[in-house]
């Protein structure tokens, strides 16, 4: 009798009211809940037994694979590779005493599993020096059930972790890396690669415990040319270089894929490893100012273009551009360049240059509506065909946000122009029949596959006489 059949017989003996058919159905449900590829039938048996308050005492093999793990296993040893890891964090127990915890994700040829390193194990120098893809040996660890029911390896005082310098059948990081175009909903603990597409920005949020946090937002383009939104929770600008070129190559290690309001989204956390092409020092750039939009807190948001017709979003926190007007050619030394997002602060400089005809004027950059493509950034000139309307839209989280929209056309076609939140106010000021020039629009796929244009924080709407 196989070990699996032995476990089945033992559970049915201890739980006589449970039929073989019922047990097989519960095994199926457990595997669906945990996720395909993360749990074997044998591992599901142990989880089901635990649900019934039954402890199965069959000994586990000393050397196992990640798919064989189950909650309650003790003194397990296995060989695996590092996928990603978080910094060591200090917490407090109920009695007020401190403890340290570091989380790590490991993988083998079949599966991935979360690892928790406690107290002194979280601060081991051997752990601090680990890199993604390193082959390691986990020794005498124990397994507990995570919040979602999946098994989690715990490394405490009686456990150890060490690097291994041998050949292994476990695939390398490069082997398991997927292009952004290959993403599927529900994937987790995967490695993806793509190119920066547009802005990389930092945002602040409040987490479920009411504590402030930060996140990085970006869009990554795959080999098929389609861009996907990425949000890396718990990450900030210190995680990336100061100088990142447009279309820089990016690899994210340890992310999950979920469906958002605009299709698939990439989500990471503080353990996600970011590998991105770039340098520590920004370089001066020369651009023409297309539009300047002052904000309520006194900074200028500028849309600019270079000689290669690359559009840039410039955030001026230092008032360096107060001497500039629309149409000026400027040379600036930014403090940061993330794709097409430029930051000017007190360490930056800006100077005006003589006109450079190699850098296009706004009139040379306007796109006809019929030529607008999804994920592109555009400047258009059009007439308003429908009175702008504002409505409140409720998100999945229950938040109510403002959306204003208007219908416009030029001599090639018609399109909807929309603005969320603060950008809704730009559209509210427009009227039926007006001819407007709009800069800094982002094109996205809307309902029924039609393309829609969205106003951004760097957009400006100018009414033509």
C-alpha positions in Angstrom: 0.0 0.0 0.0 1.3 3.4 -0.9 1.8 6.1 1.7 -1.1 8.1 0.3 -3.5 5.0 0.5 -2.2 4.4 4.0 -3.1 7.9 5.0 -6.6 7.6 3.4 -7.3 4.4 5.3 -6.1 5.9 8.6 -8.3 8.9 8.2 -11.4 6.9 7.1 -10.8 4.6 10.1 -10.7 7.6 12.5 -13.6 9.3 10.8 -16.0 6.4 9.9 -18.9 8.7 8.9 -16.6 10.1 6.1 -16.9 8.2 2.8 -14.1 7.7 0.2 -16.1 9.8 -2.2 -16.6 12.6 0.3 -12.8 12.6 1.0 -11.9 12.8 -2.6 -14.2 15.8 -3.1 -12.6 17.5 -0.1 -9.2 16.8 -1.5 -10.3 18.5 -4.7 -11.7 21.5 -2.9 -8.5 21.9 -0.8 -6.3 21.9 -3.9 -8.6 24.4 -5.7 -8.5 26.7 -2.6 -4.7 26.7 -2.2 -4.1 27.0 -6.0 -3.0 24.7 -8.7 0.5 23.4 -8.4 0.9 24.2 -4.7 -0.6 21.1 -3.0 -0.5 17.3 -3.6 -3.3 14.9 -2.7 -1.2 13.6 0.1 -0.6 17.1 1.5 -4.4 17.8 1.3 -5.1 14.7 3.4 -3.1 16.2 6.3 -5.0 19.6 6.0 -8.3 17.8 6.0 -7.4 15.7 9.0 -6.4 18.9 10.8 -9.8 20.4 10.0 -11.3 17.4 11.8 -9.0 17.7 14.8 -7.1 14.6 13.8 -3.3 14.3 13.8 -1.9 11.8 11.3 1.3 10.4 12.6 2.9 8.9 9.4 6.5 10.0 9.4 7.6 12.3 6.7 10.7 11.7 4.5 13.7 13.7 5.7 14.4 15.1 2.2 11.1 16.3 0.5 9.8 18.6 -2.2 7.8 21.8 -1.6 4.6 20.1 -2.9 4.8 17.5 -0.1 4.7 20.0 2.7 1.7 20.0 5.2 0.9 22.0 8.3 2.2 20.2 11.4 5.3 18.7 9.8 8.5 18.9 12.0 12.2 18.7 11.4 11.9 18.8 7.7 14.9 19.3 5.5 14.9 20.3 1.8 16.9 21.9 -1.0 15.4 24.8 -2.8 16.2 28.2 -4.4 15.6 31.7 -3.2 13.0 33.7 -5.1 12.8 36.9 -3.0 12.9 38.1 0.6 11.8 41.0 2.7 13.9 43.1 5.2 14.0 41.9 8.8 11.3 43.7 10.8 10.9 44.2 14.5 7.6 43.4 16.2 6.3 43.2 19.8 4.8 40.2 21.6 1.7 40.5 23.8 4.0 40.9 26.8 5.9 43.8 25.1 9.1 41.9 24.4 10.5 42.4 20.9 11.1 39.8 18.2 12.3 39.9 14.6 10.7 38.4 11.5 11.9 38.1 7.9 9.8 36.5 5.2 11.3 34.8 2.1 9.8 32.9 -0.9 11.6 29.8 -2.1 10.9 27.6 -5.1 11.8 24.2 -6.7 10.8 22.6 -10.0 7.2 22.1 -8.9 6.1 24.8 -6.5 6.8 27.9 -4.3 6.4 28.3 -0.6 6.7 31.1 1.9 9.4 30.9 4.6 9.4 32.8 7.9 12.7 33.4 9.7 12.3 34.2 13.4 14.5 36.3 15.9 18.2 35.6 15.4 17.6 33.6 12.2 16.1 36.7 10.6 19.4 38.6 11.1 21.9 35.9 10.1 24.7 37.3 7.9 24.3 34.3 5.7 20.7 35.3 5.1 21.5 39.0 4.6 23.9 38.0 1.7 21.4 35.8 -0.1 20.5 36.7 -3.7 17.6 35.6 -5.9 18.4 32.2 -7.5 20.8 31.1 -4.7 20.5 27.3 -3.9 20.0 26.8 -0.2 19.4 23.9 2.2 16.7 24.3 4.9 17.5 22.1 7.9 15.1 20.9 10.6 12.4 23.4 10.0 8.7 23.1 11.0 5.6 23.8 8.9 2.5 25.8 10.0 -0.6 26.9 8.1 -0.6 30.4 6.7 -3.7 32.7 6.8 -4.9 31.3 3.4 -4.4 27.7 4.5 -1.2 27.1 2.6 1.8 25.6 4.4 4.6 27.9 5.5 8.1 26.9 6.5 9.3 28.3 9.8 12.9 28.6 10.7 13.4 29.1 14.5 16.1 28.4 17.0 16.4 24.7 16.3 16.4 25.2 12.5 19.1 26.4 10.1 19.6 27.6 6.6 22.8 27.3 4.5 23.9 27.9 0.9 24.7 25.0 -1.3 27.3 25.0 -4.0 26.3 22.0 -6.1 24.5 21.2 -9.3 20.7 21.1 -9.0 17.8 20.2 -11.2 15.9 23.2 -9.7 15.5 25.8 -12.5 17.4 29.1 -12.4 15.7 32.5 -12.1 16.4 33.2 -15.8 14.7 29.9 -16.7 11.4 30.7 -14.8 11.2 34.4 -15.9 8.1 35.1 -17.9 7.4 38.1 -20.3 4.6 40.5 -19.3 2.6 39.3 -22.3 2.4 35.8 -20.7 0.6 36.8 -17.6 -2.6 35.0 -16.5 -5.0 35.9 -13.7 -4.3 34.1 -10.4 -0.6 33.5 -10.9 1.5 34.2 -7.8 5.1 34.0 -6.7 6.3 34.4 -10.3 9.1 36.3 -12.0 8.2 38.7 -14.9 10.1 40.9 -17.3 9.2 43.8 -19.5 10.0 47.4 -20.4 9.2 50.6 -18.6 6.3 52.3 -20.3 5.7 55.9 -19.2 5.7 57.2 -15.6 7.2 55.6 -12.5 5.7 57.2 -9.5 5.6 56.9 -5.7 2.3 57.0 -3.8 1.3 57.1 -0.1 -1.5 55.0 1.4 -2.9 53.8 4.7 -2.8 50.0 5.2 -5.4 47.8 6.8 -4.0 48.4 10.3 -4.3 52.2 9.8 -0.5 52.7 9.4 1.0 54.9 6.6 2.8 53.2 3.8 4.3 53.8 0.3 4.1 52.1 -3.0 5.7 52.3 -6.4 3.5 52.5 -9.5 4.6 51.9 -13.1 3.5 50.3 -16.4 5.4 47.5 -18.0 5.2 46.7 -21.7 5.5 43.1 -23.0 6.8 41.6 -26.2 3.3 42.0 -27.7 3.4 45.8 -27.1 0.6 45.7 -24.5 1.2 47.6 -21.2 0.2 46.3 -17.8 -0.2 48.3 -14.6 2.1 47.3 -11.7 1.8 48.4 -8.1 4.6 47.4 -5.7 3.2 47.8 -2.1 5.8 48.6 0.6 8.4 49.9 -2.0 9.6 53.4 -2.5 12.0 55.4 -4.7 15.0 54.1 -2.7 14.4 50.7 -4.3 15.2 52.0 -7.8 18.0 54.0 -9.5 17.8 57.7 -9.9 18.2 57.5 -13.6 15.9 55.2 -15.5 15.6 55.6 -19.3 12.4 55.3 -21.3 11.9 51.6 -22.3 14.4 50.4 -19.7 14.3 46.7 -19.0 12.7 45.6 -15.8 12.4 42.3 -13.9 10.2 41.8 -10.9 10.8 38.7 -8.7 7.9 37.5 -6.6 4.7 39.1 -7.8 1.0 38.0 -8.2 -1.4 38.7 -11.0 -5.0 39.9 -10.4 -7.8 41.4 -12.5 -8.3 45.2 -12.1 -10.7 47.8 -13.5 -8.6 47.9 -16.7 -7.5 44.3 -17.1 -4.7 42.3 -15.6 -2.6 44.0 -12.9 0.8 43.1 -11.4 1.0 43.4 -7.6 4.1 43.1 -5.5 5.0 43.7 -1.8 8.0 44.6 0.3 9.7 41.2 -0.5 9.5 41.8 -4.2 12.9 42.2 -5.8 13.2 45.0 -8.4 15.9 44.7 -11.1 15.8 47.7 -13.4 18.3 49.2 -15.9 19.5 52.6 -14.7 22.2 54.6 -13.0 22.7 56.5 -9.8 23.3 59.9 -11.4 20.8 61.7 -13.6 22.0 63.4 -16.8 21.0 66.8 -18.2 18.2 66.8 -20.8 17.1 69.5 -23.3 13.4 69.8 -24.0 10.7 72.2 -25.2 8.0 73.2 -22.8 4.6 72.4 -24.3 2.4 73.3 -21.3 2.7 74.5 -17.7 0.1 73.7 -15.1 0.6 75.3 -11.7 -0.8 73.3 -8.7 -2.5 74.5 -5.5 0.7 73.8 -3.5 2.8 76.0 -5.8 4.7 73.5 -7.9 4.6 73.4 -11.7 3.6 70.3 -13.7 5.1 70.6 -17.1 4.6 68.6 -20.3 7.8 68.8 -22.5 9.2 67.1 -25.6 12.8 66.4 -26.7 14.3 66.2 -30.2 13.2 62.6 -30.6 9.6 63.5 -29.9 9.7 61.8 -26.5 7.1 63.4 -24.1 8.2 64.1 -20.5 6.2 64.8 -17.4 8.3 67.3 -15.3 7.4 67.9 -11.6 9.1 71.1 -10.5 9.2 71.2 -6.6 11.9 74.0 -6.6 10.2 76.7 -8.6 13.2 76.5 -11.0 10.9 76.9 -14.0 9.2 80.1 -12.8 11.3 82.0 -15.5 9.9 79.8 -18.3 6.9 80.1 -20.6 5.3 77.6 -22.9 7.4 77.1 -26.0 10.7 77.8 -24.3 13.7 75.5 -24.8 15.2 74.5 -21.5 18.2 72.5 -20.3 17.7 70.9 -16.9 19.7 68.7 -14.5 17.0 66.6 -12.8 17.4 65.0 -9.4 15.5 61.9 -10.8 14.4 60.6 -14.2 12.0 57.6 -14.1 11.1 56.7 -17.7 9.4 59.9 -18.9 8.9 61.2 -15.4 11.3 64.0 -14.3 11.7 65.5 -10.8 13.2 68.9 -10.2 14.1 69.9 -6.6 16.6 72.1 -4.8 19.5 70.1 -6.1 18.4 70.6 -9.8 19.2 73.5 -12.2 17.2 74.9 -15.1 18.4 77.3 -17.8 16.7 78.7 -20.9 18.4 78.1 -24.3 18.0 79.7 -27.7 15.3 78.2 -29.9 16.2 74.8 -31.4 14.2 73.9 -34.5 15.1 70.2 -34.1 12.8 70.1 -31.1 9.2 70.1 -32.4 6.5 72.7 -31.5 3.2 71.7 -30.1 1.5 72.2 -33.5 3.9 69.6 -34.9 3.0 67.0 -32.2 -0.8 67.0 -32.4 -2.2 63.6 -33.3 -5.3 63.1 -35.4 -8.0 61.2 -33.5 -8.0 58.4 -36.1 -4.3 57.8 -35.3 -4.7 57.4 -31.6 -3.5 54.0 -30.3 -4.0 52.3 -26.9 -1.4 53.2 -24.2 0.0 56.1 -26.2 0.4 59.7 -24.9 -1.1 62.4 -27.1 -1.9 66.0 -27.8 -5.0 66.7 -29.8 -7.1 69.6 -31.1 -10.8 69.0 -31.5 -14.3 70.5 -31.2 -16.6 69.6 -28.3 -19.8 67.8 -29.6 -21.4 67.0 -26.3 -21.9 69.1 -23.2 -19.4 67.8 -20.5 -21.1 65.6 -17.8 -19.9 64.7 -14.3 -21.0 61.7 -12.4 -19.9 59.8 -9.3 -18.5 56.3 -9.8 -18.2 53.7 -7.0 -15.1 51.5 -7.0 -14.9 47.9 -5.9 -13.6 49.1 -2.5 -16.7 51.3 -2.1 -15.0 54.6 -2.7 -16.9 57.2 -4.7 -14.9 59.1 -7.2 -15.7 61.9 -9.7 -15.6 61.2 -13.5 -16.2 64.0 -16.1 -16.4 63.2 -19.8 -17.0 65.0 -23.1 -17.3 63.8 -26.7 -15.0 65.5 -29.2 -14.0 65.2 -32.9 -11.6 66.4 -35.5 -11.7 65.9 -39.2 -10.7 62.2 -38.9 -12.9 60.9 -36.1 -14.6 61.2 -32.8 -13.5 60.1 -29.3 -14.5 60.4 -25.6 -12.2 62.5 -23.3 -12.5 61.7 -19.6 -11.0 62.9 -16.4 -11.0 61.3 -12.9 -10.9 63.0 -9.5 -9.1 66.4 -9.7 -8.7 66.1 -13.5 -12.5 66.1 -13.8 -12.4 69.8 -13.1 -10.5 70.5 -16.3 -13.3 69.0 -18.4 -16.0 70.8 -16.3 -14.8 74.1 -17.6 -15.4 73.2 -21.2 -18.5 74.0 -23.2 -20.4 72.6 -26.2 -19.1 73.8 -29.6 -15.7 75.1 -28.3 -12.5 74.1 -30.1 -9.9 73.0 -27.6 -6.2 72.0 -27.6 -5.5 69.3 -25.0 -2.0 68.2 -24.1 -0.8 65.1 -22.2 -3.7 62.7 -22.8 -3.3 59.0 -22.2 -5.2 56.5 -24.5 -6.8 53.4 -22.9 -9.1 50.7 -24.1 -12.7 51.5 -23.0 -16.0 49.7 -23.3 -16.6 47.4 -26.3 -13.0 47.8 -27.3 -13.2 51.5 -28.3 -10.3 53.8 -27.4 -10.8 56.6 -24.9 -8.5 59.5 -23.9 -7.9 60.4 -20.3 -6.7 63.7 -18.9 -3.7 63.4 -16.5 -2.2 65.7 -13.9 0.1 67.0 -16.6 -2.7 67.8 -19.1 -3.8 71.2 -20.0 -6.9 72.3 -21.9 -6.6 75.5 -23.9 -9.6 77.0 -25.6 -9.0 78.2 -29.2 -10.3 81.6 -30.4 
